[in-house]
Amino acid sequence: MKTTWRWWIIGLVSHTHPGVTELTSGQGLKMSCSQLVVDRIDPIQSPGVIGSNHLHQIVGGNSFNATMSPQDDPSRVSTCTTCTLLNDFSNYWTATMFYRHPNGTYRRVRQLGALWHESAREGGMTVYYFPPARNLSNIVAFKPGFRMRNGSPDARNATSASRYQGIQYTCMMRDDTRYTNLTDTFPDHPCPAGILTTIYFPPCWDGVNLDSPDHYSHVAWPTTGRKGFEQGDPCPASHPVKIPQVVLETRWDTRLLNNVQDWPRGKGQQPFVWSFGDSTGYGHHGDYIFGWKGDALNRAFTNCSTPNCDLPSQEIYEANRCAKEAVVKEEVDRYITAMPGGILADGQLSWGRSGSR
């Protein structure tokens, strides 16, 4: 499954072809994915468990369930996808973000749709597939059964998070803010247009294992780290095979939570927490199960001369029709005394009287 990948630069999503970038100004694939479901299941970390440790937001093929095994090919069993490229039945998911009120209760932070696809159901995510810069030959597309994770819910500081690269936060000044106001943790001040989280997945593979016990060791970063892939640097000898780099973007709608009176007191503190209890932000993580139909992902980067690479696409309103009911029935959309699963924020935040600074 080898192919030659073209070198493009990311541009704006086309109105005519809603699933991908204009090839004259775009690199790789870019698609919007509406939310499939918010649920407490995780087939990678907690296979078979109904009621995993924490709440997730999931996009992609509607075959997503708690018991997905590597033998279950989403492209064969899904009947629809929430992504704008119709051949992609992969699943992508992250934890959910909560706001912690001064009285100690929690409220789920909703998501915003991507630019040009603001009407995406429940916001969803934007998904990218990047080739490396230069040295484009011998790129291997993912194989059925491939899965991986980046990040760890156990990370709480820079040291414990250092193994995982490519996870960052953007404090958005405007809807199109990119590459500025970046942090490795939750922003410690209000963000006028919300918070953007970005997760890059490793682009080097050992060439043998479709998964590993920690769902991370079978993939790796280039010899000079994450940015080395953008510069065409080689993969390490232990993981010599170049694979597409998957990137997830989520826009979190924190705009109504920017009143400093509603923020915790103390330098560097802020009111957001991940659904697994992390209020630092170091523990953010994402998961991926490959599910492209046939050789569609290969064809997307082989002899591509049309704006949508001859891949069928759907409008975002069509993607919105693909949805699942949550398996774990619990309240997630009002103020609650604990996050789903009984999770509380790590440690204690120091609130001023009546929540004021």
N, C-alpha and C positions, 0 to 999 in steps of 0.2 A: 504494500500500500504506500508506495513512494510517489511523490509528485514534485513538480517544480512550482514554486510559489512566486507570484508577482509581488513587486515592491510598490506599494501605494502609500499615500498619506491620508489620514482620516479627515473627512469633510463632513458636511451636513447631510442629514438623511433626506433623500429625495421624496417629494410628494408623489411623484409618478410611480416610484418603486419603493414602497414604504418600509421594506425590510432591510435594505442595505444602503451603503453609501454610493454616491456617484463615483464611478471608477476613474473619471478624469481627475478627481480631487480626493479620492479616498484610498485608504489602505485596509486590506482585510475586510472582514464582515462586521457590521454593526446592526443590531436589531433590538427592537423594544419587545419586552415580554410582560404581559399583564400578569397580575397575581393569580396563581392557581388556587391557593388555599393558605390560610394561616392555621397551623396545626402543631400538636406536640408529638410528632413522629420523626424518626431519623433512621432510614434504612442502612446508612453507613456506620454510624456510631452506636446505634441501639437497634440492631436488626430484630424484627419481630415484636418489639415492645410497643404496646399501645399506651402512650403516656410517657414519652421520653423525658429526660431531665428538664428540658426547657423548650420554649415556644420558638417556632421557625416560620419564616415567610418563604414560600416556595413558588417557583415559576417553571414552565415547560410542559412536558407531556402529561396527559391526564391519567397515565397508568401509575403515577407516583403512589407508593404505599409503604407501610412499615416493613413488609417482608420481601422487598425486592432483592433478589440474589444476582450475582454476576451473570447467571444464565438467562435472566429476564431482560430481554432486549426491548427497551422502551419503544423503539421504532416499530416493533412488531405488534405490541399489545396496546399502545396508545391509540385512541381514536381521534384525538385533537391535540393541539398545542397552543399555549398562550403566547408563543413567540411569533413574530411577523414572518419568519421564514418557515414555510410549511413542512420542509423536510427535517426540521430540527425538533425531535421529541425528547431531547436531553432534559435532565432536571438540574436546576441550580437552586441553592437555598442558603440562607444565612439566619442568624438569630434575629429576633425582633428588638426594637428599641423601645424603652419605656421612659416616661417622665415621672420623676418622684416629686410629689407635691410637698410643700412645707409641713403638712399634717402627717406625712409618712405614707400616704396612699400612692398608688401607681396608676398611670394611664398610658395605654399603648400609643406610640407616636405613629401616625399614618404616614404613608409614602406618597410622593409626587411622581407623576408620569414623566418620562424623558421629554426633553425639548422636541417639539414637533409631534409628540405622541402623549400630550398631557391628559388625554382622555383614557389612557390605559386603566383597566380595572384595578382599583386599589393601588394604583401607582406602579407596582411591579418593579422591574429592573431593566437596565440596559446591559446587553451582553456583547462583548467584542471577541473576535478571533484574530490575533495578530500573527503575521510571519516575522522572522527576524530581519534585521537590516543586513544587506549584503550576504554573500555565501548562502544562497537560497536553495541549493540543491539538497537532495536527500532528506527533505522534510517528510516525516511519517505521520499520517493522519491517525487519530485515535481508532482503536479497535473495539468491537462490541465487548462489553464487560468491563471496560476501563472506567475507573473512578478515582477520585483524589479529593484531598482537603488541603486548605492552606489556613494556618492560624490554629490557635488552641484556646479553648475556653478557660484553661487553667492559668494562662499568662496574666500577670498582674503588674509587671514592671518591665523595663527595657531589657533587662538581662534574660528573663524567662521568655520574652517575645523575640529575642534576637535570632533564634533559629528560623523564624518565619519572616520572610521579606515581603514587600509589596502590598502592605495593608496600611491605608492612610485615610485621613479625614480631611475634608475641605470645608472650611467655614465660608459659606457662599455669600458674597456681597450682592451678587445678581444671579439670575437663573443660569447664566452662561459662565459663571466663575469656574476656571480650571487652572491648575498648575500654580496657584498662589494660595496663601493662607493654609498651607498644609501642616498637619500635625500627625503624630503617631498615636495620639490619645484624643479623647473628646475635647473639643474646643472649650476653653475656660472663660468664654465670653459669648454673649448672644450673637447669632448669625442671621443677618437680615433676610436672606433668601433660603434659609434652612441649612442642613448639614448633608454633605455628600460623602458617602463612604465608598472606597474603591478597594477591590481585592484582585490582585494579580496572582495567577497560578503559575507554578514553576513550568518552564518550557523545555526541560531536558528529562529524558526517560531512560531507564536502565535497559530498555529494549526487550525485556523478558516478562516482567510481572505487570499484570493489569491492575493490581492493588497491592497493598502491603499492610501488615498488622496495625500500623499507626496511620495508614492511608496517606502517607507523605513520603516515606523513605524510597519508594520506587521512582520518584521524580526528584529533580534537583534544579539548582540555579546555575547559570553560566559561571565560568571560572572567576569572573569579576563581579558577580552578583546580579541582581535583577536588571539593572540598566545595561549590563553587558549584552543582553539579548537585543536590545534596541540598537546597540552599536555593532552587532554581528560577531560578538566574541564567542569562542567555542564552548561547548558543553564539557563538563569534567569527564575524565576517562571512565569513571564509575557509572556515568549516565550519558553515554555518547550520542544518543539519538535525539534529534531535534523534533519537537512536536509543536503544534500551534499553541500560542499563549492565550489562554482564556482569561478575560477580565470582566468582573462584575461591578456595575455601578448602581447604587441605590440612593435616591434623593429622599431624605427624611424631612417631613414637614414640621419643623420646629418654629415656624414663623409666629405662631400665636403664643409661644412660650418664651418670648424675648424680654419680658418685663423683668428687670433686675430684682424687683421686689419679690419675685417668685423663684429666685435662685438662692442656693445655700450660701451661708456666710463663710468667708475665709478665702484666703488667697489660693487660686488654682482650683477651687471647687466649682462644681457645676451640677445641674439637676438630672442628667440623663444616665441611664443604666441599661445594660444589655439584659435580655431575658434570663440569663444564667447568673445574674448577680453582680457582674463586673461594672463598676462605676469609674474605672480608669480609662477603659477603651482598649487596653493592650490585648484583651482576650477576644477581640472580634475575629471571626473566622467564617469561611465559606466552604461549601461542598459541591461536588460535580459528579454526575453520572452521565456518561456518554450515551447518546441515543439518536445520532443522525441516521437517516434512512439510506441504505445502500452505500453508494460511493459519492453521495451528494456533496459531502465536505471536500473531498478531493476535487470534484468538478468545479467547485466554487473558485479554485485557485489554479485551474489548468485551462489554458487557452481561452481565457475569459475576455470577451470583447464587447459584452453588453452590460447595461447598467445594473442588471440583477443577476449576472453570471448564469442566466438561463435557469435559475432556481425559482420555483414558484413561491409567491409571497401572498400574504393576506393583509387587509387593512386592520388597523388596531381595533375597530369596532367588531370585526369578525373574531379576532383573538380574544376579545372580552367575553365571548360566548362560551369559551372553554373554561370550566371551573369544576371544583370538587367541594363537597361538603366536608367539614372537619370531622375526623373520626373521634377525637377527644372533645366532648361537649363541655365547654367551660366558658365563663365570662372573660372576654378579653378587651372589650370596648367600652368600659366605664371605669370610674375610679374604684380600685380594689385594694384590699389590705395587704395582699401578697401577689406576686406575679404567678402565672400558671405554673403548677407543680409545687406551690408553696415557697417559691424562691423569693428571698429578700436581698436587698442591696448589701454588698460587703461593707462591713464597718458601719459607723455612725456618721452622718453629716451634721455639721454644727449650724443649726438654724437660729437666726435672730428672732426676737419677739415678733409674733404675727408674721413671720417669714420675711421681715424687712432686713435690709443690710445695716 
